[in-house]
């Protein structure tokens, strides 16, 4: 199979669920079945290779050392495929057995879908799904990790398209992810953390970026936490199907119970990338006022908006020397009055490196404009006391319900960030003192106005017109002189 054929084959499984399962729930069933088929086919492939190496030694071929994952007896895909009655029960039993014998890697990986609920999924429907997946061999030799990983990402995007308002809970626009990864600039051997990791796209993109640059991407250490059970399972499957093993994705509420600790403190990371849930109201503000993890460094956010609770968690999770973060937020975080005191303390700490305004519809199924808040724990000397503002609101490709950044948009924004210089109508370096005098407002149009670019364009046009008029006058004079010379000679 080529990639297009693989994508079509995988998406074809969703057809069996149409009209019976809500589109937002497709992922609960399709991803576990895909992962189950993959690990069984890989087990069989490893078994064949081990048989060839040992001249047909069946015991040797079954050794655990020859297999990435163990498939218990009667839990193999072919065993479930042979079942025609109570298929959901057979699937659930196989899933639990595989999780049990691979507990250190696969505990909870198959999620908690109601496979035995025949009101939702009849035996006939499950048999059709299993037969659909049985049509193709998903071994590594037939479908390499990179190809399957790309197809898995395709499925995530397709499910996001069909999921309505819930899409943002597990999917971040991949063109924005690319820009965030470029700005974060991951290096070999560094640690990357996402406290609200969804399906793991931000983490994986950092690694794949290193791979595309022919650098040792497997030395990158990936960490993520996700509150939703099935979404955290999808993230783990995503890592495994891309061929990664050295990663840690934990399930849990990051604000209430952060999972990554070191010496009774929050673990520190080189890079934090995040697209946190914005403006959530249901959070324990009272506990955050006396946070045992010391995250209320700038103050306690209002009950109706936990954005700066996440931002402060991110700041406390960054390595004091190498730590940097790129966080995707709606623009409200830049100027809301209720968070002015927190924003003031953040600016005074001199950790804000840049604020980049992006266009509308980059959040899934939301018309809101997005922005990137970029912070560094140890800013270069030439950037201290300064913040770069980039107004890239028009650098976006508008589509029907969502938008995306094209490569020329990404490169223009990234180059402006790296250059850290004034670009009329697009970027401006502003002193922290000026921002604090503006009531600690980080609102981008206050510092970089698109009207400025239009005025300068108009000025440039007027200069061209003036120059043309002047050249026309000079040409007219030279022609008149030529005619006079010719007349004199005649």
N, C-alpha and C positions, 0 to 999 in steps of 0.2 A: 504493500500500500504506500502511496505517497501521502503527504500531509492532508491534502484536500479530501482524498478518499477516506482517510482515517477520521477526519472531522465529521464528514457526512455520515459515516457509519456510527459514530458515537452519538451524534445528535438524533439519529434515527430511533434510538431507544426511547427518546422522549415522546415520540408519536404514540406509543402504547399507553401513555399516561394522560394524554390530552382528553379533556372532558370529564375525567374521573378524579384527578389530583389537581389542586391549585398549582399554577405555574410556579409560584414561590416555593412550593414543596418538592419540585422535581429533584432538586439536589439531594434531598434526604434519601432518595432511592437509587438514582442513577450512579452517583459517585461511589457508594459502597459496593454496588455490583461491578462497576468497572475495576475498582481496586481488587476485589475478590478474584475476578477473572485474571487480572494481571499477575497476581502473586502465585496463583495456581499454575498458569502457563509457564512462568519463570521457574517454578519448582520442577515442573516436568522437563524443562530445558536443562536445568542443572543436573537432574537425574540422568538424562541421556549423555551429557558430557562426562559425568563421573563414571558411567558404565563403560564408555569408550576408553577412558584413561585406565580403567582397572581390568580391561579384558572381560567385561561382563560380570564383575563381582557385585551381586545385588546388595549385599550388606554394606559394602563400601559406598555404593550409590545412595544409600539411605542415611549415611552419617550426617549429623547436624552440621559438621564443619563444611560440608559441600553445598549448603543451602543458606541463602540469606534469611529466609523465614521457614519455619516448620509448618507443614500442613498435616494435621492429625488424621488418623484413619477415620474414614467415613465423613470427613469434613471437606474433601476435595470438591472442586466444581463438578466433576463428572458424577460424583455421588448425589449431589443435589439435583443435577440435571435429570437423573433417573427417577426422581420423585414426581408424582402427578397429583397426589392428594396431600393436603396440608403442607403445601410447598413453603409457605411463609414460616411455618414452624421449623422445617428442615433448614431453611436459610438462617434463621435466628440461632439455631443450635450450632451450625457450622461456624458462624461468626464468633459466638462466645468461646468455642473450643480453640479457634485460631488465636483469639485474643489471650486466652489462658496460657497457651504454650509459648506465646511470644510476648509475654506480659511486659517485659522491659521496653519493648519498642511499639507494640500495637494495642496496649490496653485502651479500650474505649474508641478505637479507630473507626468502628463501623457505625457509631452513633446510636440513636435510640428510636429509630423509625418503627412504626407499628406494623411489622411484617406479617403478623398473625391476624390482623384485622381484615377479615374477608369482606366487610362492608366497603372497604376502600380498595383492596386488592384481592381479586378472586384468584383461585388457583390457575384458571385459564390465563389471566393477565400475567401472572408471574411466570408461567411456563413460556408465554410468548416473549417476555423480556429475556429470560434465560436463553431461549433459542436464538434470539437476535444476537446476544453477546457471544453465543457459541459458534457463530459463523466465521469468526476470525481468530487467528492465533496471535495473542498479544505477548509472545515471548520477546526477550530483548533482541534476539537475532532477527526477528521479523519487524519489531517496532522498537527502535532504539530509545533510550531514556529521553533524549532531547526532543524527538518527535512526539512521544507520548506526552511529555511535559507541555509542549506547545498546544497539542490537541486538548489537554486538560484545561489549559488557560482559555482556550476557545470555548469550551463548555461553560466555564465560569462566567465568561462574558455573555454568552447566549442566555444563561439562566438569569443573569442580572437584567438583561433586556426585557425578559418576560416577568420579572419579579415585582415590578411597580416600586412603591416607596421603600420596600425592604432591601433593595439592591445595595444601597450605600452601606448597609450593615456588614457586607462581606466583600464588596468590590470597590476598588478605587480606579478611576480612569487611568488606563495604562500609559497614556501619553504624558499625564501629569506625573505618574510614577517615574517615568524615564527622566524627566526634568529634575525631580527630587533626588534621584540617585546620582545624577551628574553633579549637582551642587554638593551633595554629601561627600562625594569623592572617596569611596571606600578603598582601602589599601589592603594588601595581603596580610593575613594574620589578625586583622582587626575584628572587633565584636560589633554586631549590629542588632539593635533591639527595636521592637515595635510593641508598645503596651496595649494596643487595640488592633491586633494583626489581621482580623478578618480571615481571608483565604490565603494570606501569606505573600501576596504579590510584591509588597514593598521589600520584604526581606530577600525574596528570590531574585528580584531584579538587580539588586546589588551584586549578588553572586554571578548572575548571568552576564552582567556588564564586564566584570573582571574576566570571565571566560572569553567573551568576544574580543577582548584586548590581549588574549593569549597570556594572561597572568594566572597565577595559581589560585583559582577561585575556591578550591576546597579547603583552603586554610582560613577562609572567612567563617567566623562563628556566629550562628544565627539564633536569635532568641525572640519568642513572641508569646503574648498572653491574649486570650480571647474569651469573652464571657459566655458566648453561645456554644453549646455542646456540639451541634452538627457543624457549625462554622469552624470551630477549632479542629474537629476531625478532618474537615476538608483541607485545612491548612497543612496538617500533618501528612495527609495523602499527597498533597501537592509537592511537598518536599521530597517524599519518598519516590514518587513517580518521576521527579526530575533527577533522581539518582543521588540525593543527599542523604547522609546518615548522621552526620555530626550537627545536630540542631536540637533545639528544645522549644516546643510549643506547649504551653500550659493553659489549662482552662481555669477561669475565675474572673472575679470582678477586680480590676486593677486598682480602683480607688479604695475599695473595702479591704481587699486582701491581695496585695502584690506578691507574686510567686517567686520572684528572683531576689534572693537575699544572700548577703555575704557578711559574716561576722556580726549578725544581728542588725545589719544596716542594708539599705537598698543596694543591690549590686550595681556597679558602675560599668558603663559601656562607652566605646569610642564614638559610635553613631547611634542616634535615635531618629527613626523615621516614623511618622504617624499620621493617620487621618482619623482623629478621635470622633466619637459621636458628639455632635454639637448641641449645645444648649439643653442638656438633659436636666430635668427638674427632680427626678426621683433619685436622690443620692443623699448620703448621710453627712450633711453639712456640720452637724453638731460634733461628730467624731473627728472631722477634719480640722475643727478649731483647735483641738488638742491632739493632733495627728502623732501617733507613736513613731512614725517613720520620718518625722521632721520635714514634711513636704510643704507646710504652710509658711514658706520662707518670705513671701511678700504679703500674706494676709489670706483671709478666708473669703472665697467668692460668694456671691448671693445664691440663695436656694434655687432660684429659677434658672441658673446658668452655671454649670460646672466646668465650663471651658478652661478657666485658669486653675482649676484643681488638677486637670490633666496636664496643663502646661507646667505647673510647678512639680508634678510627679516626674515629668520628663527632665526638667532641669536637675532634680536631685538624683537622676539615674545616669548622669553624664560624668565621664572621667574628667577630673579636675584639670588635666593637662591637654588631653587630646579630644575631649568631648565636644561634639557639635550635633545640632539637631535641625531637621527640616520638617515642619509641621503644617499640614493643610487645614485651613480654617475658613469659615465665612468671614466677611469683612467686619462684622460687628465687634469682633474681639479687639479691633484696633482703636475704637472710639467710644464704646458704651460708657455712659457716666457712672453706672453702678460699679464699674471695675477701675475707675480712675486711680484710686490709691494703689491698687495692685500694679497697674500699668506704670505708674510713676516709680514705684520701687524697682520694677523690672528694668526700666530705662536707666535709673541711677546705678544699677548693678553693672552696667556697661557690658551686658552679655548679648544684646540684640545686634546682630551683624547686618541683617538686611530684611526688608519687607517687600515682597513682590506681589503686585496686584494682578490677578488673572481674570479671564473673562467669565461670562455667565454660562450656566448649564454644564459645567465641568463636574459638579456633583451629580451623581446619578439621579434622574427624575426630579431634579430641583433646579429652578431657574436662578438660584442665588449665585452671586459672583464669589469666586474663591480667592484666597490669598495664601502665600507661603510666608510663615514666620521662621526666620533662620537665626539661630543663636549659636554662640561659641563660648566655651568656658575660658578660653585663653586666646583672645583676639590678637592678631598681629599688631605690632606697635603702631603702624601707620593707619590702622582702623580704630584705634582706641578713641573713645569719646565721639564716635561718629556712627551713623546708620545710613545705609544705602537704601533709597526708595526707587523701585522700578514700576512704572505704570504700563503694564503689558495687557491692559484690558481688551485691546483690539487685536492682540496677537492670538487669534483663536479661529478655528474653522467651524462655522455654525452648521449644525445638522438638524434633523427634524426634532428630536426630543433631547438629544445630548450634543455636546460639542467636543472637540478634540484639538490638541496642539499638533500642528504639522512640524516636520523636522526643522524647517526654516524658522518657525516660531521658537522652538526649543533652543536652537543654536543662538538666535538673537538675544534671548533672555539670559542664557548661560554666559555668553560672552560679556554681556553688560555686567553680570554679577562678578565675574572674574576680573574684569577691568577696574571695577570700583571707582568709576569716574563719572563726571557729569556728562549726560547726553541730552541736549535740548529736547524737551517734550517727551522724554522717555525715562531718563534716570537722573538722580541727583543725590549727592552725598551731603547729609545734613548733620550738623552738630547736635549732640544730645542736649546741650544748653538751649538751643533754639526750640527743640521739641518740647522740653519741659516748660518753656515760656508759653507754648501753645497748649497749655493745660494737659500735657502729656498725651496729646492726640497723635496717633500714628496713621491717621487717615491719609491715604496716598495722594489724592488730588490736592490736598493742602500744600504739598511739597513738589509734586510733579503734575502739571496740568497739561492735558492734551491740547487745550486751546493755545498754549505756548507754541506747540509744534505747528499748529495751523497758521498762527501769526507769522512765525518764522518762514513757513512755506510761502505765505502771501508776500512777505518781504523779499524772499528769494525770487519770486516771480516778478515782482516789481523791478528788482535789479536787472533781471534778464530783459524786461521790456525797455528799461532805460538804456541798457547797453545796446540793444537793437536799434533804438531810435538814434542814439549817438553814432553808431556805425552807419546808419542809413544817411544821416546828415553828412558824414565824412565821405561816403560814397558819392552822394549827390554833388558835393563840392569838387571832388576829383574828376567826375564826369564833365562838369561845367568847364573846368580848367582844360580838360582834354579837347573838348569841342572848340574852345577859344583858340587853342594851339593849332588845331586842324584848319580852322577858318583863316588864321593868319597865313598859313603856308599855301592855302589855295588862292 
